[in-house]
């Protein structure tokens, strides 16, 4: 909690190391994980409750004490931990990190909050559902108001479906593996790992529990962890029909950390193609290289916008181009719960500008008749439909949108009205991935 607050760390990166250092296993590790992820996920709601219970703004509460109070209130209201245990452990934690007077304050706040259950507190802090339905959903489903509004807009204003999405966003996602085609069969991987074949991707395997790194096929780079939605949008780009010409030169313009590049590389190897994977950050480029070792993938450390200026990025030099653009990540809040409180609307203008620049570069990089796949892990309209429409309007390269829906599995419903596809956690069990396919026409 301190690392997330103080260092802008991500829990999924720092928590495993802490568990190893503290030698926590089994039920203890599971409980610590639930406390961490649950507290981060509900942090905005917890803060509103703490502010009322403490009768003071959060800015006047010691930061270490506030971290402990968040953990304690989560135990009180969201778990079956006995109230006396939640109170005593919180007070002990505050006492070890701060002064005795602060521990006394924490004790009083915890006891005050413990006098009411979660429903009573939500009735206290949540706006009225009739007069402010967005604010009500934000408080009761533990999301910032601006994200709830963005989700509702992307779902056509359907607040009932928005509620289902928000509820699903608060569930921990299944860990999914990608069985790299040509290296391991998904059925065989499911059998050996104790998992189950995915519902939609032919390469997906759902893991019931355990550490993916301990699976032999993952250690041997025959499989990797990858959300099923990420697999589906990558497969759709690889299967999109081209017009005339060869199909041997593929480009991943924003490749880090390398999951989509690895799947593209595995598919390319079966089709006599090769992949150029571009990543602007050196350490992420190294990660892509390690992830794609043994595949026909060449990693280039460069800015994806340097098409025509970098020797590895010739104009009209590629048959297929993937633009997995940097975005707000609102489609993966299940996996990074702290991101919902870290992002803000102010993040959108620089990101959407970068997205347009990268998509424009991709249109310059693809040959006439070739296909560009624009992908974001966000359903925000500004990052999806608006970015695509604005790029096509401004770009000096003519392109047409291809209907991406037929490239997804038969029977997969709720993909949107086309031609782009929007996946959803509550509809498909995937991250909220967006895909638009553009074919260069001149």
N, C-alpha and C positions, 0 to 999 in steps of 0.2 A: 504494500500500500504506500509506503514511504517512497519507494523507487518510482512508482507511477506518478505520485504527486510532485515529488521534488525533481526528478530527473527526466520526466516525460517518457519513462520506460513503458514497454508493453509487457503485461503480466505473463503472456504465453512464452516470452523469452526469458524473463528473470525468475519466474516461479520455479521451473524445473531445477535450476541451479541451486536455489535456496533449499529446496527439498532434499537435494543430494547433500548439500553442506550440513544440513541438520539431521541427516540420516533418517528421514521420515519415509515410511513405507506403508503399504496396505491401507487400513482404515484411517490411520493418522494422516497420511498423505492425501487421501480422498477428502477428508474433512477440511484440511487446510486449503485444498483447491476449491472446494465448495464455498468456504468463507471468502476467499479472495475474489473469485469470479462473481459470486452473488453480491458481495458488497460493491464491487465496481459497477456491476450491471444496474443496481438500484440506487446508486450514489445520489442522484438528484432528489429522489424521493426521501432518502435517509436524511439528507441535509435539510430539507424543508421541515421534517419532523424534529430533528435536533434543534433547529432554530426556535421552534415553538416550545419544545421541552426545556430548553436552556433560557428562554426569554431574553435572548440577545442575538445579534447577527453573528454569523460564522466568523467574520473577520476579527471578532473579539475573543475567539477561542484559540488556545494554544494549538499549533498545527499537529504536533504529535498526539495530543489529547484528542483532537478531532479525528485522526485516523483510527484511534482506538475506539472512540465512540461510534464511528461508522460500523466497525466490526461488531461491536457489542449490540447496537440497535438492530443490525441485521440478524444476529442470533436471537434476539428477543422476539422479533416480529415475523421472521421468515423461516425459522428452523424450529425443531423440537427440543433444542437445548433448554434445560430447566432455567427459569428466570434467575434464580439465585446464583447459578453457575455463570450465566452470561454477565450478571452484574459484578460478581467477585473477580472474574478473570479480566474484565475491562478495567476495574479499579486497580487491580494489581499491575496491569500493563501500563496504565497511566502513571502510577506511583514509581515504576521502574524507569520511566522516561522523563518525568517532570518532578515538580515539587509536591509536597504532601497536600498543600492547599488545593492544587489542581486535581489531585486524586479525590478529595472531598467533593469538589464541584462535579466531577464525573459521576461519583456515586449518587449525588442528588439528581442529576439529569437522567441517569439510567432508571432510577426508581420512579421518577415522574413519568417517563415514557412507558415503563412497564405497567402502569395503571390502566392502560388502554390497549386493545388488540389492534391488528393491522387495519381491519375494516373501519374501526372508529377513527384511527389516525387519518386514513385516506378521506373519510368524510370531512375531516377538519381541514386538510390542506388542499384538497382538489377543488377546482372551480365547478360550478354547477354544470351538469351534463347537458341541460337544455339550453342554457344561455351561452355556454362556452365549451362546446363538445371537444374541440381540439385540445384546449387546456386540460379538460377532464381526462382525456386519453393520455396526455403527456404525464400527468401526475400518477394515474393509476397503473399505467403500463411502463413507467420509468424511462421515458425518452424526453429529450428537449422538445419544446413546442415547435421549433422550426423544422426539426426532422419529421415530426408527426405530420405537419402541414405538407412537407415535401412528399411524403409517402402517400398521403391522401390525394394530392394533385396527380401523382403518377398512376393512381388507381381510379382516376376519373371522379374523385370526390366521394367514393363509396366508403363511408365511415365504418360500416359494419365489417367490411373486408379489411380496412385499415386496422381495426381492432384485432382481427385474426392475425394479421401480419405482425403487429407489435407483440402479441402474445407469443408467437413463434420465435420472434427475435430474442425473447428472454429465455429460450430453451437452449441447453448446450447441444451443439450439433454433433452428429455422428462423424467419427474420423473415417475418411474415405481414402482408399488407395487407388492409384492408377496403375494397372498392369500394362507395362509398356508393350505395345503390339510388336510381335516378332521375337520377343524375349521371354515372355511368360503369358500363359493363358489365364484369363480372369477366373474361370472356374477352378483351375488348378490352384491359383493363388488363394481363392476363397477356402478351398479345402485345407490347404497347408497352414493358413493363418487362423482358421476357426471363424472366418468372416462369412459374408453372404454376398452373392453377386448384386451389382447395382440395379436399380429399377430402369435406368434409361441409357446410360453409357455402356457400350459393350466392354469397356476396360475398367469399370468401377467395381470396387469391392468395399463393402461396409464392414468396419471392424467393431465388434461388440465392446471391447475393452483392451487394455494392455498398451504397451509402448510400441509404436510402429517401427522404431529404430531397431528393435530386437527381432524383427521378422527377417529371415535370411534373404528373401528376395529384395527387400528394401536395402539391406546392407550390400548386396551384390549389384545394385542399381538396375535391377530388372523391374522394379516398381518404385513409385514414390507417392508421398501424400499429396493429394490434390482433390479439391472439391469437385463433385460431379458436374456442377454447372461450368466450371472452368474447362473440364474435359469436353463437354458438349459444344461449347463455342469454338474450341480449337478444332474439333472434328468437322464442324460445319464449314469452317474456312477451308480445311484440307479437301473437302468433298464438293465445294462449290464449283459449278461448271465454268471452264474457261472458253474463250473464243480463239480458235486457231493456235498455232505455235506450240512450242514445247512447254513442259511442266516440270522443270528440273531445278529452278532457282527460287527458293523461298526465303523470306525475310521476316524476322521477329524484331520489330523496331524498338521495343522497350522490354527487354528480355528478363531482367531481374525479377525475382530470384531464380527463375529458370524452369519452373514446372511446365509451362506451356511450350517452351522451347524444347524440353525433353520429349514431350508427347509429339510435337511437330517433327522432331528429329527421328523418332521411332517410326512414324508414318512415312517420312521421307525416305528412310532406308529401305522400306518395302516397295517404294515406287521409283527408285532410281533417282531421287532428288537429293538436294543438300540444303541446309539451312544456314543463313548468316544471322547470328544473334547479336544484337547491338544493346549495349548497356553503358550508360554514361558514367556511372560511379565505379571506380576501380575495384573496390572490395566486393561489390555485387557482381561485377563482371567475372571475378575469380569464382564466385559462388555459382554462376551460370556454367562456367567451364567445368567445375567439379560435378555439377548435377548432370551435365550432358556428356560426360566422359564416355568414350566408346561409340558415340553416335556421330552421324555425318553433320556435325554442327561446328561452325567456325565462330568463335566469340570475338567481337570487335568492341573495344572500349572507345566509345564515341558518343556524340550527341545525335540522337535520331533525326534531328532537324537538319543535319548537315548533308542531306542528300544532294548529290551533284558537286559537293565540295570535298568529300572524303573519298579516297580511292576505293574503299570497300563498299561505297554506296553510290553506284552509278545511276544516272537518270535512266528511267525506263529499263532498269536492269533486272527486274524480278517478276516472276509469274504470280506469286501469291505473297501478300504482305499482311502481317498481323500487327495491329496497333493496340496493345493492351495498355491503355493510357493511364498515367497517374491520375488519381481521382480522390474524392472524399472517403471512399471505402464504406459508404453507408450500406452497401449490400452485404457486408460481412460483419455486422455488429454482433452477431452471435459469437464470433470467434475472438473479437477484440472489444469487449464490452466497455473498456475505458474510452474508446474512440468516440462514443456518442456524446460524452461530456467534454471531449477535447476539441472536437471540430466546431466550427461556427460558420454562419453565412459569409463571413469575410473571407473564408478560404476559397469560395467559388470563383470570383473573378480571375485570379492568377491561374487557377487550375483550368478553367474553361479556355482561357487564352492559350495555354500550353497544349491542351487537347486539340484545338483547331490547328495550331502550328504543326503538331505531329501528324495529324490526319492529312493536312496539305502536303507535308513531306512524303507521306506514304503514297499519295496519288502521283507524285512526281517519280517515285521509285518504281512503281508498278508499270509493266508494259501495257500498251493498248490491248484490250481483250483480257487482261489479267484482273485479279480480284484483290480488294483490300477488305480486311475484317477489322472493324472498329469495335473495341471491347472496353467496357468499364464495369467495375464491381460497385456500381451505384445505380439506383433507379431514378435519381434526381433528374427531372426533365431538362434542366440547364446543362447537365453533363451528357445527356443521351440524345434525344431528338433535336434539341436546339443546337447542340454542337455540330451534329451531322448536317442539319439544314443550313446553318450559317457557313460551314466550310464549303459545302457544295455551291452556295450562292456566291461566295467570294473567290473561290479557287479559279485559277486560269486553266485547269485541266478538266475537261468535261467527263462526267461520270454518271451512271445510272444506279439506282438502288435495286438490288436483287431481293426477291422475297426469300427470306432465310427460313421461314417456317417449314417448307418441305424437306429441309436438311436435318430436321430433328425427328426423333423416333415417332413412328405411327402410334396414335393413341395418347400422345403427350399433349394435354389440353392446357388452355389458359396461357398461350404464348404471346397473346396480344393480337392486335388487328393487322399487323404487318405494315410494311415489308420487314421492319426490324423485329427482333425477338427480345422480350423481357422475361427473365426467369424470376421466380419468387420462392422464398423459404416456405411460405404457408401453402403454396400451390404445388411445388415440385420437390421440396426438401433440399433445395440447393441454395447457395448464395444468390443474391439478387443481381445476376449477371445480365448485361445488356449486349446485344450483338447487332450491328448493322453491316451488311455486305454491299460494297460499292464496286462496280465494274467500270474500269476506265474505258471510255469510248473513243478517245482521240488523243 
